[in-house]
Amino acid sequence: MNTKEKTQRVLGALMLLAGAAFQIFHFADFGNGRTLMVFGLMISLTTYVGYAKRLKAENEELRRQLPLTN
């Protein structure tokens, strides 16, 4: 993972935890905590999907560079 992806994953995880804490300790309305959790989950998932696509492309490139040995 590069720095941007790591930062996004940490931000998403913090948003999820903060949203859960807000709901548990009643620091915010139910909707606000839920919204924070949803956005945290969206950031985490989109970051992971982008990371997986990048890894797949890199793997394909590496496979193309390998000599064929049958």
All heavy atoms as TSV, in Angstrom:
chain	resi	resn	atom	element	x	y	z
A	1	MET	N	N	0.838	-1.184	0.000
A	1	MET	CA	C	0.000	0.000	0.000
A	1	MET	C	C	0.875	1.237	0.000
A	1	MET	O	O	1.840	1.299	0.740
A	1	MET	CB	C	-0.858	0.024	1.258
A	1	MET	CG	C	-2.213	-0.511	1.069
A	1	MET	SD	S	-3.239	-0.215	2.511
A	1	MET	CE	C	-4.627	-1.100	1.943
A	2	ASN	N	N	0.474	2.205	-0.808
A	2	ASN	CA	C	1.227	3.444	-0.789
A	2	ASN	C	C	0.694	4.363	0.314
A	2	ASN	O	O	-0.286	4.042	1.000
A	2	ASN	CB	C	1.198	4.122	-2.170
A	2	ASN	CG	C	-0.203	4.454	-2.629
A	2	ASN	OD1	O	-1.081	4.722	-1.828
A	2	ASN	ND2	N	-0.409	4.443	-3.932
A	3	THR	N	N	1.340	5.500	0.492
A	3	THR	CA	C	1.002	6.396	1.600
A	3	THR	C	C	-0.427	6.915	1.503
A	3	THR	O	O	-1.135	6.999	2.507
A	3	THR	CB	C	1.986	7.579	1.622
A	3	THR	OG1	O	3.313	7.058	1.692
A	3	THR	CG2	C	1.743	8.472	2.820
A	4	LYS	N	N	-0.870	7.248	0.291
A	4	LYS	CA	C	-2.235	7.751	0.113
A	4	LYS	C	C	-3.260	6.701	0.537
A	4	LYS	O	O	-4.228	7.005	1.236
A	4	LYS	CB	C	-2.453	8.150	-1.345
A	4	LYS	CG	C	-3.833	8.663	-1.637
A	4	LYS	CD	C	-4.006	8.951	-3.122
A	4	LYS	CE	C	-5.448	9.300	-3.415
A	4	LYS	NZ	N	-5.696	9.398	-4.857
A	5	GLU	N	N	-3.039	5.461	0.113
A	5	GLU	CA	C	-3.961	4.390	0.468
A	5	GLU	C	C	-3.959	4.116	1.966
A	5	GLU	O	O	-5.015	3.890	2.567
A	5	GLU	CB	C	-3.609	3.123	-0.309
A	5	GLU	CG	C	-3.874	3.230	-1.792
A	5	GLU	CD	C	-3.227	2.136	-2.603
A	5	GLU	OE1	O	-2.296	1.476	-2.103
A	5	GLU	OE2	O	-3.650	1.942	-3.748
A	6	LYS	N	N	-2.782	4.139	2.567
A	6	LYS	CA	C	-2.712	3.933	4.023
A	6	LYS	C	C	-3.452	5.032	4.764
A	6	LYS	O	O	-4.189	4.767	5.721
A	6	LYS	CB	C	-1.256	3.899	4.475
A	6	LYS	CG	C	-0.526	2.651	4.093
A	6	LYS	CD	C	0.914	2.702	4.553
A	6	LYS	CE	C	1.688	1.504	4.061
A	6	LYS	NZ	N	3.100	1.574	4.422
A	7	THR	N	N	-3.267	6.267	4.319
A	7	THR	CA	C	-3.938	7.402	4.957
A	7	THR	C	C	-5.447	7.278	4.843
A	7	THR	O	O	-6.174	7.503	5.813
A	7	THR	CB	C	-3.465	8.727	4.323
A	7	THR	OG1	O	-2.046	8.811	4.417
A	7	THR	CG2	C	-4.089	9.921	5.009
A	8	GLN	N	N	-5.919	6.897	3.662
A	8	GLN	CA	C	-7.354	6.730	3.467
A	8	GLN	C	C	-7.909	5.594	4.320
A	8	GLN	O	O	-9.011	5.709	4.878
A	8	GLN	CB	C	-7.660	6.482	1.992
A	8	GLN	CG	C	-7.481	7.705	1.137
A	8	GLN	CD	C	-7.687	7.408	-0.336
A	8	GLN	OE1	O	-7.545	6.269	-0.790
A	8	GLN	NE2	N	-8.005	8.441	-1.091
A	9	ARG	N	N	-7.175	4.506	4.435
A	9	ARG	CA	C	-7.641	3.390	5.265
A	9	ARG	C	C	-7.721	3.790	6.732
A	9	ARG	O	O	-8.663	3.453	7.435
A	9	ARG	CB	C	-6.720	2.170	5.114
A	9	ARG	CG	C	-6.768	1.465	3.780
A	9	ARG	CD	C	-8.065	0.730	3.536
A	9	ARG	NE	N	-8.352	-0.260	4.542
A	9	ARG	CZ	C	-8.343	-1.558	4.360
A	9	ARG	NH1	N	-8.061	-2.047	3.200
A	9	ARG	NH2	N	-8.634	-2.380	5.343
A	10	VAL	N	N	-6.711	4.519	7.207
A	10	VAL	CA	C	-6.711	4.972	8.603
A	10	VAL	C	C	-7.859	5.948	8.827
A	10	VAL	O	O	-8.576	5.857	9.835
A	10	VAL	CB	C	-5.349	5.609	8.965
A	10	VAL	CG1	C	-5.420	6.340	10.284
A	10	VAL	CG2	C	-4.269	4.542	9.007
A	11	LEU	N	N	-8.065	6.876	7.893
A	11	LEU	CA	C	-9.168	7.833	8.022
A	11	LEU	C	C	-10.515	7.115	8.069
A	11	LEU	O	O	-11.375	7.427	8.895
A	11	LEU	CB	C	-9.138	8.831	6.858
A	11	LEU	CG	C	-10.263	9.843	6.822
A	11	LEU	CD1	C	-10.194	10.778	8.029
A	11	LEU	CD2	C	-10.212	10.635	5.535
A	12	GLY	N	N	-10.701	6.138	7.190
A	12	GLY	CA	C	-11.947	5.370	7.173
A	12	GLY	C	C	-12.171	4.617	8.475
A	12	GLY	O	O	-13.279	4.602	9.023
A	13	ALA	N	N	-11.107	3.993	8.985
A	13	ALA	CA	C	-11.228	3.248	10.244
A	13	ALA	C	C	-11.540	4.188	11.404
A	13	ALA	O	O	-12.375	3.873	12.263
A	13	ALA	CB	C	-9.944	2.484	10.521
A	14	LEU	N	N	-10.888	5.353	11.430
A	14	LEU	CA	C	-11.168	6.324	12.491
A	14	LEU	C	C	-12.598	6.835	12.425
A	14	LEU	O	O	-13.248	7.018	13.457
A	14	LEU	CB	C	-10.187	7.493	12.414
A	14	LEU	CG	C	-8.758	7.196	12.841
A	14	LEU	CD1	C	-7.875	8.421	12.600
A	14	LEU	CD2	C	-8.701	6.776	14.289
A	15	MET	N	N	-13.087	7.046	11.214
A	15	MET	CA	C	-14.481	7.494	11.070
A	15	MET	C	C	-15.455	6.429	11.553
A	15	MET	O	O	-16.454	6.744	12.214
A	15	MET	CB	C	-14.765	7.884	9.624
A	15	MET	CG	C	-14.075	9.163	9.202
A	15	MET	SD	S	-14.310	9.555	7.460
A	15	MET	CE	C	-16.019	10.070	7.464
A	16	LEU	N	N	-15.162	5.167	11.229
A	16	LEU	CA	C	-16.026	4.085	11.715
A	16	LEU	C	C	-16.033	4.023	13.237
A	16	LEU	O	O	-17.092	3.923	13.869
A	16	LEU	CB	C	-15.548	2.744	11.156
A	16	LEU	CG	C	-15.950	2.416	9.730
A	16	LEU	CD1	C	-15.185	1.205	9.229
A	16	LEU	CD2	C	-17.432	2.162	9.656
A	17	LEU	N	N	-14.855	4.083	13.829
A	17	LEU	CA	C	-14.763	4.020	15.292
A	17	LEU	C	C	-15.403	5.236	15.950
A	17	LEU	O	O	-16.085	5.109	16.971
A	17	LEU	CB	C	-13.299	3.889	15.715
A	17	LEU	CG	C	-12.621	2.574	15.341
A	17	LEU	CD1	C	-11.137	2.635	15.670
A	17	LEU	CD2	C	-13.284	1.412	16.053
A	18	ALA	N	N	-15.185	6.410	15.379
A	18	ALA	CA	C	-15.777	7.619	15.943
A	18	ALA	C	C	-17.296	7.565	15.856
A	18	ALA	O	O	-17.994	7.924	16.814
A	18	ALA	CB	C	-15.250	8.859	15.222
A	19	GLY	N	N	-17.818	7.102	14.728
A	19	GLY	CA	C	-19.271	6.984	14.585
A	19	GLY	C	C	-19.863	6.016	15.594
A	19	GLY	O	O	-20.914	6.279	16.190
A	20	ALA	N	N	-19.171	4.899	15.805
A	20	ALA	CA	C	-19.646	3.926	16.801
A	20	ALA	C	C	-19.579	4.518	18.202
A	20	ALA	O	O	-20.511	4.362	19.001
A	20	ALA	CB	C	-18.819	2.655	16.715
A	21	ALA	N	N	-18.485	5.214	18.515
A	21	ALA	CA	C	-18.346	5.828	19.845
A	21	ALA	C	C	-19.407	6.897	20.063
A	21	ALA	O	O	-19.978	7.004	21.152
A	21	ALA	CB	C	-16.947	6.428	20.004
A	22	PHE	N	N	-19.668	7.702	19.040
A	22	PHE	CA	C	-20.693	8.744	19.162
A	22	PHE	C	C	-22.048	8.127	19.481
A	22	PHE	O	O	-22.813	8.659	20.286
A	22	PHE	CB	C	-20.794	9.566	17.885
A	22	PHE	CG	C	-19.662	10.538	17.676
A	22	PHE	CD1	C	-19.527	11.195	16.477
A	22	PHE	CD2	C	-18.731	10.801	18.665
A	22	PHE	CE1	C	-18.494	12.086	16.256
A	22	PHE	CE2	C	-17.699	11.691	18.473
A	22	PHE	CZ	C	-17.570	12.336	17.261
A	23	GLN	N	N	-22.349	7.004	18.844
A	23	GLN	CA	C	-23.635	6.360	19.102
A	23	GLN	C	C	-23.670	5.709	20.481
A	23	GLN	O	O	-24.669	5.804	21.188
A	23	GLN	CB	C	-23.921	5.314	18.028
A	23	GLN	CG	C	-24.276	5.934	16.697
A	23	GLN	CD	C	-24.701	4.904	15.679
A	23	GLN	OE1	O	-25.039	3.779	16.033
A	23	GLN	NE2	N	-24.696	5.287	14.420
A	24	ILE	N	N	-22.590	5.062	20.871
A	24	ILE	CA	C	-22.563	4.370	22.161
A	24	ILE	C	C	-22.669	5.352	23.323
A	24	ILE	O	O	-23.430	5.138	24.266
A	24	ILE	CB	C	-21.284	3.508	22.283
A	24	ILE	CG1	C	-21.361	2.328	21.321
A	24	ILE	CG2	C	-21.081	3.018	23.718
A	24	ILE	CD1	C	-20.063	1.555	21.179
A	25	PHE	N	N	-21.886	6.429	23.243
A	25	PHE	CA	C	-21.848	7.381	24.345
A	25	PHE	C	C	-22.799	8.555	24.164
A	25	PHE	O	O	-22.778	9.501	24.949
A	25	PHE	CB	C	-20.411	7.872	24.554
A	25	PHE	CG	C	-19.467	6.772	24.938
A	25	PHE	CD1	C	-18.479	6.364	24.059
A	25	PHE	CD2	C	-19.580	6.121	26.154
A	25	PHE	CE1	C	-17.603	5.340	24.401
A	25	PHE	CE2	C	-18.714	5.101	26.497
A	25	PHE	CZ	C	-17.729	4.702	25.618
A	26	HIS	N	N	-23.618	8.515	23.112
A	26	HIS	CA	C	-24.649	9.527	22.861
A	26	HIS	C	C	-24.063	10.933	22.756
A	26	HIS	O	O	-24.646	11.896	23.251
A	26	HIS	CB	C	-25.733	9.471	23.935
A	26	HIS	CG	C	-26.353	8.135	24.090
A	26	HIS	ND1	N	-27.167	7.579	23.145
A	26	HIS	CD2	C	-26.245	7.207	25.085
A	26	HIS	CE1	C	-27.545	6.378	23.538
A	26	HIS	NE2	N	-26.995	6.120	24.712
A	27	PHE	N	N	-22.887	11.061	22.102
A	27	PHE	CA	C	-22.297	12.383	21.866
A	27	PHE	C	C	-23.000	13.102	20.720
A	27	PHE	O	O	-22.936	14.314	20.600
A	27	PHE	CB	C	-20.810	12.278	21.529
A	27	PHE	CG	C	-19.961	11.857	22.689
A	27	PHE	CD1	C	-18.915	10.982	22.492
A	27	PHE	CD2	C	-20.189	12.332	23.967
A	27	PHE	CE1	C	-18.106	10.593	23.547
A	27	PHE	CE2	C	-19.402	11.943	25.020
A	27	PHE	CZ	C	-18.351	11.076	24.817
A	28	ALA	N	N	-23.627	12.366	19.847
A	28	ALA	CA	C	-24.285	12.946	18.675
A	28	ALA	C	C	-25.610	12.224	18.468
A	28	ALA	O	O	-25.880	11.197	19.082
A	28	ALA	CB	C	-23.399	12.802	17.449
A	29	ASP	N	N	-26.425	12.781	17.600
A	29	ASP	CA	C	-27.680	12.127	17.248
A	29	ASP	C	C	-27.392	10.775	16.611
A	29	ASP	O	O	-26.310	10.533	16.082
A	29	ASP	CB	C	-28.456	12.971	16.236
A	29	ASP	CG	C	-28.990	14.254	16.843
A	29	ASP	OD1	O	-29.008	14.360	18.082
A	29	ASP	OD2	O	-29.381	15.140	16.070
A	30	PHE	N	N	-28.392	9.935	16.611
A	30	PHE	CA	C	-28.256	8.620	15.994
A	30	PHE	C	C	-27.872	8.750	14.527
A	30	PHE	O	O	-27.008	8.048	14.033
A	30	PHE	CB	C	-29.572	7.852	16.148
A	30	PHE	CG	C	-29.561	6.493	15.515
A	30	PHE	CD1	C	-28.873	5.448	16.106
A	30	PHE	CD2	C	-30.223	6.273	14.326
A	30	PHE	CE1	C	-28.856	4.204	15.534
A	30	PHE	CE2	C	-30.207	5.020	13.746
A	30	PHE	CZ	C	-29.528	3.988	14.345
A	31	GLY	N	N	-28.517	9.689	13.826
A	31	GLY	CA	C	-28.257	9.876	12.396
A	31	GLY	C	C	-26.846	10.356	12.117
A	31	GLY	O	O	-26.223	9.937	11.146
A	32	ASN	N	N	-26.324	11.245	12.950
A	32	ASN	CA	C	-24.979	11.771	12.730
A	32	ASN	C	C	-23.920	10.688	12.907
A	32	ASN	O	O	-22.976	10.603	12.130
A	32	ASN	CB	C	-24.679	12.932	13.678
A	32	ASN	CG	C	-25.511	14.156	13.367
A	32	ASN	OD1	O	-25.997	14.311	12.256
A	32	ASN	ND2	N	-25.684	15.013	14.347
A	33	GLY	N	N	-24.059	9.889	13.938
A	33	GLY	CA	C	-23.119	8.787	14.147
A	33	GLY	C	C	-23.197	7.777	13.025
A	33	GLY	O	O	-22.175	7.272	12.540
A	34	ARG	N	N	-24.405	7.484	12.592
A	34	ARG	CA	C	-24.604	6.535	11.494
A	34	ARG	C	C	-23.999	7.076	10.201
A	34	ARG	O	O	-23.354	6.352	9.454
A	34	ARG	CB	C	-26.106	6.272	11.327
A	34	ARG	CG	C	-26.525	5.377	10.198
A	34	ARG	CD	C	-26.271	3.917	10.435
A	34	ARG	NE	N	-26.691	3.483	11.729
A	34	ARG	CZ	C	-27.517	2.490	11.975
A	34	ARG	NH1	N	-28.046	1.839	10.978
A	34	ARG	NH2	N	-27.801	2.129	13.189
A	35	THR	N	N	-24.191	8.367	9.938
A	35	THR	CA	C	-23.630	8.984	8.737
A	35	THR	C	C	-22.110	8.905	8.744
A	35	THR	O	O	-21.486	8.585	7.727
A	35	THR	CB	C	-24.078	10.452	8.632
A	35	THR	OG1	O	-25.502	10.493	8.608
A	35	THR	CG2	C	-23.523	11.120	7.393
A	36	LEU	N	N	-21.508	9.187	9.885
A	36	LEU	CA	C	-20.056	9.108	10.005
A	36	LEU	C	C	-19.559	7.689	9.737
A	36	LEU	O	O	-18.561	7.486	9.042
A	36	LEU	CB	C	-19.631	9.572	11.395
A	36	LEU	CG	C	-18.160	9.843	11.633
A	36	LEU	CD1	C	-17.657	10.936	10.705
A	36	LEU	CD2	C	-17.941	10.258	13.074
A	37	MET	N	N	-20.282	6.718	10.246
A	37	MET	CA	C	-19.904	5.327	10.028
A	37	MET	C	C	-20.035	4.938	8.553
A	37	MET	O	O	-19.187	4.238	8.008
A	37	MET	CB	C	-20.753	4.405	10.896
A	37	MET	CG	C	-20.423	4.496	12.367
A	37	MET	SD	S	-21.478	3.470	13.390
A	37	MET	CE	C	-20.985	1.845	12.891
A	38	VAL	N	N	-21.097	5.398	7.906
A	38	VAL	CA	C	-21.305	5.074	6.492
A	38	VAL	C	C	-20.192	5.674	5.637
A	38	VAL	O	O	-19.638	4.998	4.762
A	38	VAL	CB	C	-22.692	5.554	6.013
A	38	VAL	CG1	C	-22.808	5.510	4.504
A	38	VAL	CG2	C	-23.785	4.719	6.649
A	39	PHE	N	N	-19.843	6.933	5.881
A	39	PHE	CA	C	-18.771	7.551	5.104
A	39	PHE	C	C	-17.426	6.877	5.386
A	39	PHE	O	O	-16.612	6.701	4.480
A	39	PHE	CB	C	-18.685	9.050	5.367
A	39	PHE	CG	C	-19.710	9.841	4.606
A	39	PHE	CD1	C	-20.673	10.565	5.270
A	39	PHE	CD2	C	-19.718	9.849	3.215
A	39	PHE	CE1	C	-21.621	11.296	4.576
A	39	PHE	CE2	C	-20.657	10.556	2.512
A	39	PHE	CZ	C	-21.620	11.282	3.184
A	40	GLY	N	N	-17.183	6.484	6.619
A	40	GLY	CA	C	-15.962	5.752	6.950
A	40	GLY	C	C	-15.886	4.425	6.220
A	40	GLY	O	O	-14.842	4.043	5.700
A	41	LEU	N	N	-17.010	3.733	6.165
A	41	LEU	CA	C	-17.061	2.456	5.456
A	41	LEU	C	C	-16.847	2.662	3.959
A	41	LEU	O	O	-16.114	1.906	3.323
A	41	LEU	CB	C	-18.402	1.762	5.712
A	41	LEU	CG	C	-18.585	0.399	5.074
A	41	LEU	CD1	C	-17.565	-0.590	5.613
A	41	LEU	CD2	C	-19.990	-0.108	5.317
A	42	MET	N	N	-17.456	3.708	3.398
A	42	MET	CA	C	-17.287	3.986	1.975
A	42	MET	C	C	-15.834	4.306	1.640
A	42	MET	O	O	-15.301	3.813	0.637
A	42	MET	CB	C	-18.199	5.140	1.545
A	42	MET	CG	C	-19.647	4.753	1.441
A	42	MET	SD	S	-20.838	6.034	0.964
A	42	MET	CE	C	-19.901	7.413	0.463
A	43	ILE	N	N	-15.186	5.110	2.451
A	43	ILE	CA	C	-13.781	5.438	2.216
A	43	ILE	C	C	-12.924	4.173	2.294
A	43	ILE	O	O	-12.065	3.936	1.451
A	43	ILE	CB	C	-13.293	6.500	3.222
A	43	ILE	CG1	C	-13.909	7.849	2.905
A	43	ILE	CG2	C	-11.765	6.609	3.201
A	43	ILE	CD1	C	-13.645	8.907	3.965
A	44	SER	N	N	-13.172	3.352	3.304
A	44	SER	CA	C	-12.399	2.119	3.464
A	44	SER	C	C	-12.582	1.182	2.275
A	44	SER	O	O	-11.611	0.629	1.751
A	44	SER	CB	C	-12.796	1.399	4.741
A	44	SER	OG	O	-12.462	2.161	5.861
A	45	LEU	N	N	-13.812	1.004	1.853
A	45	LEU	CA	C	-14.087	0.075	0.760
A	45	LEU	C	C	-13.548	0.579	-0.577
A	45	LEU	O	O	-12.965	-0.199	-1.343
A	45	LEU	CB	C	-15.586	-0.197	0.648
A	45	LEU	CG	C	-16.176	-1.030	1.775
A	45	LEU	CD1	C	-17.685	-1.160	1.607
A	45	LEU	CD2	C	-15.538	-2.394	1.844
A	46	THR	N	N	-13.729	1.859	-0.877
A	46	THR	CA	C	-13.223	2.380	-2.148
A	46	THR	C	C	-11.700	2.339	-2.184
A	46	THR	O	O	-11.110	2.069	-3.235
A	46	THR	CB	C	-13.722	3.802	-2.430
A	46	THR	OG1	O	-13.392	4.661	-1.339
A	46	THR	CG2	C	-15.218	3.835	-2.666
A	47	THR	N	N	-11.066	2.579	-1.051
A	47	THR	CA	C	-9.607	2.486	-0.994
A	47	THR	C	C	-9.163	1.060	-1.243
A	47	THR	O	O	-8.230	0.807	-2.001
A	47	THR	CB	C	-9.088	2.977	0.367
A	47	THR	OG1	O	-9.499	4.316	0.572
A	47	THR	CG2	C	-7.580	2.902	0.442
A	48	TYR	N	N	-9.832	0.101	-0.625
A	48	TYR	CA	C	-9.470	-1.300	-0.800
A	48	TYR	C	C	-9.687	-1.752	-2.247
A	48	TYR	O	O	-8.855	-2.468	-2.806
A	48	TYR	CB	C	-10.278	-2.194	0.146
A	48	TYR	CG	C	-9.928	-3.642	-0.017
A	48	TYR	CD1	C	-8.739	-4.148	0.477
A	48	TYR	CD2	C	-10.772	-4.502	-0.703
A	48	TYR	CE1	C	-8.394	-5.472	0.293
A	48	TYR	CE2	C	-10.441	-5.824	-0.885
A	48	TYR	CZ	C	-9.255	-6.308	-0.379
A	48	TYR	OH	O	-8.921	-7.617	-0.567
A	49	VAL	N	N	-10.778	-1.329	-2.852
A	49	VAL	CA	C	-11.058	-1.707	-4.241
A	49	VAL	C	C	-9.978	-1.139	-5.169
A	49	VAL	O	O	-9.479	-1.838	-6.056
A	49	VAL	CB	C	-12.464	-1.236	-4.669
A	49	VAL	CG1	C	-12.651	-1.333	-6.165
A	49	VAL	CG2	C	-13.527	-2.043	-3.948
A	50	GLY	N	N	-9.598	0.105	-4.965
A	50	GLY	CA	C	-8.534	0.707	-5.770
A	50	GLY	C	C	-7.214	-0.009	-5.579
A	50	GLY	O	O	-6.466	-0.239	-6.546
A	51	TYR	N	N	-6.905	-0.366	-4.351
A	51	TYR	CA	C	-5.679	-1.093	-4.037
A	51	TYR	C	C	-5.679	-2.461	-4.718
A	51	TYR	O	O	-4.683	-2.878	-5.319
A	51	TYR	CB	C	-5.552	-1.235	-2.521
A	51	TYR	CG	C	-4.380	-2.051	-2.039
A	51	TYR	CD1	C	-3.079	-1.656	-2.300
A	51	TYR	CD2	C	-4.584	-3.198	-1.293
A	51	TYR	CE1	C	-2.003	-2.403	-1.847
A	51	TYR	CE2	C	-3.516	-3.948	-0.834
A	51	TYR	CZ	C	-2.228	-3.539	-1.114
A	51	TYR	OH	O	-1.171	-4.283	-0.665
A	52	ALA	N	N	-6.796	-3.156	-4.661
A	52	ALA	CA	C	-6.899	-4.480	-5.277
A	52	ALA	C	C	-6.734	-4.384	-6.797
A	52	ALA	O	O	-6.060	-5.222	-7.404
A	52	ALA	CB	C	-8.235	-5.126	-4.927
A	53	LYS	N	N	-7.332	-3.367	-7.410
A	53	LYS	CA	C	-7.183	-3.185	-8.858
A	53	LYS	C	C	-5.729	-2.906	-9.225
A	53	LYS	O	O	-5.220	-3.440	-10.216
A	53	LYS	CB	C	-8.061	-2.038	-9.348
A	53	LYS	CG	C	-9.520	-2.361	-9.438
A	53	LYS	CD	C	-10.301	-1.173	-9.959
A	53	LYS	CE	C	-11.781	-1.453	-9.999
A	53	LYS	NZ	N	-12.551	-0.291	-10.453
A	54	ARG	N	N	-5.080	-2.060	-8.450
A	54	ARG	CA	C	-3.679	-1.734	-8.718
A	54	ARG	C	C	-2.798	-2.972	-8.587
A	54	ARG	O	O	-1.935	-3.228	-9.422
A	54	ARG	CB	C	-3.210	-0.628	-7.781
A	54	ARG	CG	C	-1.818	-0.112	-8.117
A	54	ARG	CD	C	-1.455	1.099	-7.285
A	54	ARG	NE	N	-1.499	0.893	-5.859
A	54	ARG	CZ	C	-0.536	0.286	-5.155
A	54	ARG	NH1	N	0.533	-0.160	-5.753
A	54	ARG	NH2	N	-0.649	0.146	-3.857
A	55	LEU	N	N	-3.025	-3.768	-7.535
A	55	LEU	CA	C	-2.250	-4.997	-7.360
A	55	LEU	C	C	-2.490	-5.983	-8.496
A	55	LEU	O	O	-1.550	-6.642	-8.970
A	55	LEU	CB	C	-2.599	-5.665	-6.035
A	55	LEU	CG	C	-1.975	-5.073	-4.789
A	55	LEU	CD1	C	-2.400	-5.883	-3.572
A	55	LEU	CD2	C	-0.478	-5.030	-4.885
A	56	LYS	N	N	-3.724	-6.098	-8.939
A	56	LYS	CA	C	-4.035	-7.004	-10.041
A	56	LYS	C	C	-3.302	-6.573	-11.306
A	56	LYS	O	O	-2.729	-7.410	-12.014
A	56	LYS	CB	C	-5.542	-7.030	-10.287
A	56	LYS	CG	C	-5.969	-8.026	-11.317
A	56	LYS	CD	C	-7.477	-8.074	-11.449
A	56	LYS	CE	C	-7.888	-9.091	-12.484
A	56	LYS	NZ	N	-9.337	-9.144	-12.651
A	57	ALA	N	N	-3.295	-5.273	-11.590
A	57	ALA	CA	C	-2.602	-4.770	-12.772
A	57	ALA	C	C	-1.093	-5.011	-12.653
A	57	ALA	O	O	-0.440	-5.411	-13.631
A	57	ALA	CB	C	-2.889	-3.286	-12.958
A	58	GLU	N	N	-0.541	-4.785	-11.476
A	58	GLU	CA	C	0.897	-5.031	-11.271
A	58	GLU	C	C	1.237	-6.508	-11.425
A	58	GLU	O	O	2.266	-6.854	-12.011
A	58	GLU	CB	C	1.330	-4.534	-9.894
A	58	GLU	CG	C	1.386	-3.030	-9.775
A	58	GLU	CD	C	1.729	-2.559	-8.370
A	58	GLU	OE1	O	2.023	-3.395	-7.504
A	58	GLU	OE2	O	1.687	-1.336	-8.156
A	59	ASN	N	N	0.380	-7.382	-10.926
A	59	ASN	CA	C	0.603	-8.826	-11.059
A	59	ASN	C	C	0.567	-9.255	-12.519
A	59	ASN	O	O	1.378	-10.070	-12.956
A	59	ASN	CB	C	-0.414	-9.619	-10.240
A	59	ASN	CG	C	-0.129	-9.582	-8.768
A	59	ASN	OD1	O	0.983	-9.288	-8.355
A	59	ASN	ND2	N	-1.142	-9.869	-7.974
A	60	GLU	N	N	-0.385	-8.721	-13.274
A	60	GLU	CA	C	-0.470	-9.047	-14.700
A	60	GLU	C	C	0.786	-8.581	-15.430
A	60	GLU	O	O	1.315	-9.288	-16.290
A	60	GLU	CB	C	-1.716	-8.412	-15.319
A	60	GLU	CG	C	-3.015	-9.049	-14.884
A	60	GLU	CD	C	-3.094	-10.523	-15.246
A	60	GLU	OE1	O	-2.649	-10.902	-16.358
A	60	GLU	OE2	O	-3.586	-11.308	-14.420
A	61	GLU	N	N	1.271	-7.397	-15.100
A	61	GLU	CA	C	2.490	-6.876	-15.723
A	61	GLU	C	C	3.692	-7.767	-15.393
A	61	GLU	O	O	4.508	-8.073	-16.267
A	61	GLU	CB	C	2.754	-5.443	-15.261
A	61	GLU	CG	C	3.976	-4.812	-15.870
A	61	GLU	CD	C	3.891	-4.681	-17.376
A	61	GLU	OE1	O	2.772	-4.522	-17.904
A	61	GLU	OE2	O	4.948	-4.741	-18.031
A	62	LEU	N	N	3.789	-8.191	-14.151
A	62	LEU	CA	C	4.885	-9.083	-13.759
A	62	LEU	C	C	4.782	-10.432	-14.463
A	62	LEU	O	O	5.796	-11.021	-14.862
A	62	LEU	CB	C	4.903	-9.279	-12.253
A	62	LEU	CG	C	5.339	-8.054	-11.442
A	62	LEU	CD1	C	5.131	-8.312	-9.950
A	62	LEU	CD2	C	6.781	-7.706	-11.738
A	63	ARG	N	N	3.567	-10.946	-14.633
A	63	ARG	CA	C	3.395	-12.225	-15.336
A	63	ARG	C	C	3.814	-12.101	-16.792
A	63	ARG	O	O	4.384	-13.024	-17.363
A	63	ARG	CB	C	1.943	-12.686	-15.252
A	63	ARG	CG	C	1.582	-13.264	-13.917
A	63	ARG	CD	C	0.207	-13.927	-13.935
A	63	ARG	NE	N	-0.089	-14.406	-12.615
A	63	ARG	CZ	C	-1.090	-13.950	-11.857
A	63	ARG	NH1	N	-1.884	-13.007	-12.318
A	63	ARG	NH2	N	-1.301	-14.425	-10.663
A	64	ARG	N	N	3.530	-10.954	-17.410
A	64	ARG	CA	C	3.933	-10.741	-18.793
A	64	ARG	C	C	5.452	-10.685	-18.915
A	64	ARG	O	O	5.996	-11.044	-19.952
A	64	ARG	CB	C	3.317	-9.448	-19.347
A	64	ARG	CG	C	1.933	-9.652	-19.881
A	64	ARG	CD	C	1.437	-8.429	-20.615
A	64	ARG	NE	N	0.265	-7.968	-19.867
A	64	ARG	CZ	C	0.138	-6.780	-19.271
A	64	ARG	NH1	N	1.088	-5.888	-19.365
A	64	ARG	NH2	N	-0.942	-6.478	-18.602
A	65	GLN	N	N	6.124	-10.226	-17.880
A	65	GLN	CA	C	7.574	-10.110	-17.932
A	65	GLN	C	C	8.273	-11.448	-17.694
A	65	GLN	O	O	9.434	-11.596	-18.059
A	65	GLN	CB	C	8.055	-9.101	-16.896
A	65	GLN	CG	C	7.660	-7.678	-17.206
A	65	GLN	CD	C	8.059	-6.722	-16.113
A	65	GLN	OE1	O	8.746	-7.093	-15.163
A	65	GLN	NE2	N	7.622	-5.473	-16.232
A	66	LEU	N	N	7.591	-12.409	-17.108
A	66	LEU	CA	C	8.196	-13.724	-16.856
A	66	LEU	C	C	8.359	-14.486	-18.170
A	66	LEU	O	O	7.481	-14.455	-19.032
A	66	LEU	CB	C	7.315	-14.546	-15.923
A	66	LEU	CG	C	7.330	-14.199	-14.456
A	66	LEU	CD1	C	6.298	-15.045	-13.716
A	66	LEU	CD2	C	8.697	-14.421	-13.854
A	67	PRO	N	N	9.442	-15.206	-18.297
A	67	PRO	CA	C	9.586	-16.044	-19.489
A	67	PRO	C	C	8.636	-17.242	-19.376
A	67	PRO	O	O	8.410	-17.775	-18.293
A	67	PRO	CB	C	11.045	-16.482	-19.451
A	67	PRO	CG	C	11.446	-16.334	-18.027
A	67	PRO	CD	C	10.616	-15.242	-17.442
A	68	LEU	N	N	8.112	-17.635	-20.513
A	68	LEU	CA	C	7.203	-18.783	-20.515
A	68	LEU	C	C	8.008	-20.067	-20.355
A	68	LEU	O	O	8.936	-20.330	-21.122
A	68	LEU	CB	C	6.388	-18.828	-21.805
A	68	LEU	CG	C	5.440	-17.662	-22.020
A	68	LEU	CD1	C	4.779	-17.795	-23.385
A	68	LEU	CD2	C	4.380	-17.641	-20.935
A	69	THR	N	N	7.645	-20.891	-19.370
A	69	THR	CA	C	8.355	-22.150	-19.125
A	69	THR	C	C	7.338	-23.289	-19.074
A	69	THR	O	O	6.800	-23.596	-18.028
A	69	THR	CB	C	9.139	-22.096	-17.801
A	69	THR	OG1	O	8.238	-21.773	-16.742
A	69	THR	CG2	C	10.248	-21.069	-17.864
A	70	ASN	N	N	7.055	-23.888	-20.192
A	70	ASN	CA	C	6.132	-25.033	-20.240
A	70	ASN	C	C	6.862	-26.293	-20.505
A	70	ASN	O	O	7.730	-26.511	-21.167
A	70	ASN	CB	C	5.060	-24.835	-21.308
A	70	ASN	CG	C	3.921	-23.994	-20.767
A	70	ASN	OD1	O	3.794	-23.801	-19.565
A	70	ASN	ND2	N	3.088	-23.522	-21.665
